[in-house]
Structure formats: C-alpha cells, structure tokens
Amino acid sequence: MTRKKPERKSGITTESALTAPVKAVGDALGAFFGFLGETARIFTATLILILRGKINIRDTVNLMASIGVSSLPIVAVTVMFSGGVISLYLAQIVVKWGFGSYTGAVVGISVVREIAPILTAVVVAARAGSAIAAEISSMKVTEQIDALKALAVNPLEYLAVPRMVAAVLTLPMLAMMADVAGVFGGYYVAIANKVASGGFIATFEAMVTPRDITMGLIKTLFFAVVIVTVAVQQGLRVEGGAAGVGKATTNTVVLSIVIIYILNFILAYVMFNGGPAVG
C-alpha cells in the first residue's frame, strides 16, 4: 500500500494573520508621520531662508510667469463653466418661485469663497506642482542635488525658495481672475434662464462683501504653500530612476489635492462659521 503524503500546512499562521493588520497600520502611521515631519522641515527651512532674504529675483519672476500666466487660461475656463453650472441649476429652481434675482448672491458667494480658490489651487497643483516635482526628482536621480551640496549650495535655497515665493504671489492673482470669470459665467447663464439682469447684479452687490473676496484670496496663500512644499518633498525623496520620477509626480498631485480639500474645510470653518453667513 502507498503511504499518503502528509498535508502541507498553510504558510499563514494564526500569529501572522493577527499581526499583519497591526503591522500594516503601523507602517501607514509611520509613513504618515514621516511625511508630516519632512514637509514641516522643508517648510520651516524655506520660510527661514525667505525671511533672511535668500531670494533669487530673476528665478522668482520666471517662475511666476510659468506658474501664473501659463495657468491663467485653464483656471479661467474651469471656473467660468463651474460658475455657469451652479447658475444653471439654481436658476431653474428659484425662477419658478419668484426668487430668480437671488441667483446673483448665491453664485457670487459660491465663486469667491469656494469655487475660485479651490479650482485655482487644483489646476496649479496639477499643472505647476507636478512640473516642480518632476524637475526636482529628475535632478535627484541624476545626482544634481548632490552636486549642489558639493558646491556648498543649499538645495532648498536654490529650488524651494523661488518656487514658494512665486506661488504665494501668483495664486491670489489667479484667484482674482477666477472670481471674475466665475461670476461672468454665472451671470450669462442666469440671464439665459430668465433671471433679471438688474436683480442678479443687485443681489450680488448686496450679499457679496469685500470680506468674502478677501478670505477667498487668503485661502490661496495656504494652498500655494501646500503645493510647493509637497512637490519639493516628493521630489527630494525620489528613488528608482525614471519610475521614481513618475511616482513622485503622481504623488504630488494626489497629495496636494487631498490636503487642499481638507485644509479648505478647516479654513472655511474658521473664516465663516463664527460670523454671519453674509453681510
């Protein structure tokens, strides 16, 4: 008679099955706090360099053109049609009830508080943030960052400072243009949906205050810092050659957008929740 072969036990033991989720959570927390630590270090070091006046004016101006001027058409089109969509849905409802003129107030507040700042930051993160990460990560894998250190040049002074200053100066200006584009789009869609032109303008002027516009622009300062800090952090930690460059670029866009939306909620709560909604 042939003997039966002993059955092989599964390679996954009870102990490993219990510890695997704990290890996964631990690794995730470690990566999260490591990311926070790196970004905090980069932001602090960059801010200190800026306060010391270590700013290359020529590079900063060139980067303002790259980040701002090149992004303006995309920002304007995106926000204009977003304002138009809000106006379209709103006008179809409120006109039936005789409150069509309030479309101007709702579109105006929505655009200047939320839509323009958020979409401006998302567009810049997707376009300029990814470019910053790709450039820095390419320099890292080709050892240009090490060459800068060998020449006693601070990589953050050379790479992060001009980009941070350019983004902080440029995003509020882009957001102002986006405000105009969003309200413009909302206005013309509202008129096409039988909202009175005078009523739209009157409620916009009555309900949208300078504080609303200012708070929206202040948001973009925080978003600019997030975009550049994340892009520099991802670029400097890249590994694995060309594949690493692609991963750093993708991570920059994803992380920036997620952080922007989380930060937007916090800023909106602080800026608007404690006071009156309008006026």
N, C-alpha and C positions, 0 to 999 in steps of 0.2 A: 504494500500500500504506500502511496505517496504521501509524504507529510505536507500539511498545509503550511504555507508560508505565513509567518507572523505578520499581522496587520501593522502597518506603519502608523504611528501616532501623528496627529496633526502638528505642524510646526508651531502653531499658535497656542501657547499655554494660557491657562487662566490668568496667571500673573501678568503676562504681556498684554492680554486683552484688557485688563484693568488699568494698566499703566500707560497704554498707548494714548488714550484720550487726554490723560493728565499731561503727558509729555507734549502732545500737540498744543494744548492750551498754554503750557509753559513756553514753548518755542514762539507761539504767536505773541504772547505778552513780552517776551524778550525782544522780539523784532520791533514791536510797537514802541517800547520804551527806548530801545536803541535809536529808532527813527526820531523820536522826540528829542533825545539828547543831542544827536547830530545836528538836527535843524536848529535847536536852541543855541548850540555852539557857533554854528555858521552865522546865524542872525546876529548874535551878540558881537562876534568878532567883526562882522561887516559894519554894524552900527558904530562901533568904536572907531573904525577906520574912517567912516564918513564924518564923524564928529571931529576927528583930527584933521580933516581937510584933505585926505588922501584920495582926491577925485581927479580923474583924467577928463578934462572938459571935452576934448575932441572926441574921445571914445563915447562919452556920455551923449553928446549931440548926435553922433552917428547912430547910436543905439535907439535914441528917441525917434529918429526917422524910421528905423527898422520896426520898432515895436508899435509906434503910434500911427504914423502916416500910412504904412502898408496895411495896418489892420482896420483903418477907418471905413473903407467901403464895405467890408464884411460886417462890421459892427452896425453900421447904419442900415444896411439891408435887413439884417437879422432882427434888430429892434423895431424897425418900421413895420415889418409884417407881423411881428408879435403884438404890437400896439393895435394894428388893424384887426387881428383875430379877436382880441378882447373886445374891441368896439363892435365887431360884427355880432358876437354872441349877446353882448349886453344890450345893444340897440334893438335886437329882435324881441327882447323880453320887455324892456322898460317903455318902449314906444306904445305898446298895447295898453299900458296902464296910465299913460299920460305923463310919464316922468322921463321922457327922452332926453331932456336937457342935462340930466344928471350923468349922462354918459361922459361928458367932458370932465367932471370931477373924478369919476372912478378911473377913467383911462389915465388922467393926469397923475393921480396919486399912485396908481399901479406902476406906471412907467418910471417916474422919478425916484420912487422909493425902492422898487424891487427889480423890475424888468431890465431897465437900462444898466444899473450897476452889475447885476448878476450876469447878464448876457455879454456885457463888455469883458468881464473877467474871464468867462468861459472861453470866449473867442481868443483872447490874448493867451490864455493858458494853452489852448490847443495849437495856436499858431506860433507865438513867440516862446512860450515855455518849453515846448518840445524842441524848438531850434536851439535854445540855450543849453538844454540837457544834451542834445546830440553833439553840439560843438565841444562842450566841456568833456563829455565822455570820450569823444574821439581824441582829444588832447591827452586824456588819461591813458588810454590803451596804447597810444604811440609814444608814451613817456615824455610828452612835452611838459606835463605838470612837474615831473621830477627835474626836468631841465630848468624850469623857473626857480625851483627851490635851490638848485645848484648855483644859480646866478644870484642868490640872495634876494629873489623877488617873491613877495608874499602872493600866493595864488589867489587868495580872496581879494586882495587889493587890485589885482590885475583883471580878475574875472567877475567877481561878485559885485564890487562897489559900483562900477559904471552901470551895470545892468539894474541894480537895485534903484539907483538914483533915477535912471531913465524911466523905469516902470512906475515909480512913485509920482514922477512929474507928468507922465503921459496918460495914465489910466483916468484920472479925473477929467482931463480934457476930452478924452474919448467918450467918457460917460456924459459929458455935457452935450456933445454932438448927438449921442444916442438919445438923450432926452428929447431933443428937437425932432429927431427922426421918428421916434415912437409916438409922440403927440401928433405929429404931422400925419402919420399913417392912420392913427385912430380917428383923427378929425375927418379925413376924407372918406373913410369907410362909414363913419356915423352919418355924414351928410348924404351919402348914397343910400342909407337906410332910413331916410326921412326924419333925421334929427335936425332940429333948427340950428343953423349956424350960430346965431346970436346966443341961443341958450347954451350950446356947448362951450362957447368962449366964456360966457358969464359965470357958469358954474366952475369952470376950470380956474378962473381968476379968483373966485370966492373961496374955493376949498384947497387949492394947492398953494402952500405958503413957501416963502424962502427957506424956512427950516426944513421942509420936506426935501427940497432940492439939495440943500447943504448936507444933510445927513446921508443922502444917497451918494454924494460925491465923497464924503468921508469914508464910507464903506470901501470904496475902490482903493483907498490908501492901504487898508489892511489886506485886500485881495492882492495888490501888487507885491507886497512883502511875502505873502504866501507863495505866489507863483515863482518868484525868483529864488527864494530860499529852498523850496522843494526841488527846483530844476538844478541848482548848484549842488545840493546834497546828493541827488541821484547821479549827477554827472561825475562827482568826485569819488563815489563808491563803486563805480562800474567795474565789472570783471568779465573776462571771457571774450575779448575781442569784439568782432562785428556783432555777434549775437548779443553781447552785453550792452552795446550801444543801443540796439533796438529795444531791448528790455528797459533800459533806463529812460528812453524817450516815452515809451508807453506808460511806465510807472509815473512819470512826471505829470502827464496829462490826467491820468485817473486819480492820483492822489490830490492833485491841485483842485480838481473839480469837486471831489468829495469834501475836502477841507473847506473850500469856498462856500458850499451849501450849508455845512454845519456852522461855520463862522457867521454866515449871513443870518441864520436864525438867532444866534446869540446877540448879534449887533442889533437886529430888528427889535428883539425883546427889550434890550437896554435903551435903545433910542426912542421907541414909540410906545411901548407898553405902559410906561409910568405916567405918560401925559395924555392929553386928549387926542383922539384919533385924527382930528383935523382942526385947523384954526390955530 
